Amino acid sequence: MQDPYAIQPFQTTLKAAIALPGSKSITNRALILAALAEGKTTLQGALFSRDTKLMLKALQALGFECQQDPLNQEIHIHGKGGQIPAKEANIHVGNAGTAARFLTAFLALAKGGCYHLDGDEAMRERPMQGLIDALTQLQAAEFEFHGQPGHFPFTLKAKGYPTGESNVDARSSSQILSALLMAAPADGNAVTLNCPSVRPFYVAITQSVREAFGATTLNSSTAGQYSLAPVRYQSPGAYPIEPDLSAASYFLALSLLHGGRLQIAQLPEFPIQGDAQFKEILAHHGLTVTAEGGHWEVHCSAPTQIARDHREIDFNSISDTFLTYAAIAPLLGASIRITGIGHTRLQETDRIAGMANELSKLGQLVKEEPDALTIWPKPNELRARAMRAINNGTLLSIDTYEDHRFAMSFAILGSFDLLENGQAWLAINDPGCCGKTFPNFFEVLERVRQQSA
């Protein structure tokens, strides 16, 4: 665990340009589909982080040829046309939910295969039951649990996907449905999945990546029934990975707080990631984002006027960004109620409880509910606590719970010149947790500060 990282406040408006890492969600989907496809695929702009490296390590353990080129942000994968070479393997997924769910459904394709899967202690608590139940109902796999039933670690005995139908409970994570949408039709049989309750934006990402690898458009009824025709995935040759729009949320918030202009490279006008909607939430406070020539221009003309009246926002569809908004709530002038986030209690950590705890440490008034969080800003109390900490020879500090989004969200709050003297007042404990999705986040943040100075 690294030493705490003190955030240096910005004292000027922004005047900078950045490039974001590739999307973890898209990279890990593309890795699975490239392995399933016929032919060699080059993933361009791929993310190299702990979660994607764990996926790559698993694919290599399963016999897939993968070449990594971090300098050029490329991964080259030789697909096996729906076959998994290794019939036995030990797979460790860390705390990567995408790797855990996508690989479990993927491995069920290997008829007669026997695989041992495990993860970090935190991963052993994360929900897998909906996927396990669906695979069992489809008769695609059998499971032997070596700890808590329905959780890692377990042994998976693969049986392949016959023609069939299954009810899929993906309320805890849309990755459960996405895993099945990618793997189930690759066995040459028609499969029907009934999944009436799922967050749509990540499923839309899955649909888009499937189509890039030769699948037809998914047919789904209003009741959430997905009819999957058999598919033989084909390599597109090269597949570009969009920059991570969850990561973009931090720099959108940074622009809101400081004003000026920030350019974010290689972002299309209409990205496939639902987290693009976060810019609409900040538009309420005066942020403008325009798409020009393959990049975004981000601008806030009056950061001193971003405070607004009480508002209630449903973050269900873009819940990865709720932490970004909650962390800057002390500066937004009025109370906010964030709803639709109950499922985030089952992610890297209990994100509602963690956010409530950290904001309370900063002197904010917080009400925690099973599915929501209400925050009443107390900027004067925040300032008083920061001054007391400095007078005692320390800084206010944020615990990150081994969760990258706590580190990055509160770093944006810490960038605000709270004491109006350019002095650091907030530190992030265990900044290395950002390696999950954005290994050089703090370097990029500091580069923006220096470019703008």
ABEGO torsion letter per residue (X at the ends): XBBBBBBBBBABBBBBBBBBBBBAAAAAAAAAAAAABBEBBBBBGBBBBAAAAAAAAAAAAAGBBBBBBAAAGBBBBBBAGGBBABABBBBBAEABAAAAAAAAAAAAABBGBBBBBBBBAAAAABBAAAAAAAAAAAGABBBBBABBBGBOBBBBBBAEBBBBBBBBBAAABAAAAAAAAAAAAAAGBBBBBBBABBBAAAAAAAAAAAAAAGBBBBBBBAAGBBBBBBBBBBBAGBBBBBBBAAAAAAAAAAAAAAEEBBBBBGBBABBABAAAAAAAAAAAAGBBBBBBGGBBBBBBABAAAABBBBBBBBAAAAAAAAAAAAAAAAAAGBBBBBBGAAAAAABABBAAAAAAAAAAAAGBBBBBBAABBBBBBBAAAAAAAAAAAAAAGBBBBBBAGGBAAAAAAAAAAAABBAAGAGBBABBBBGAAAAAAABAAAAAAAAAAAAAAX
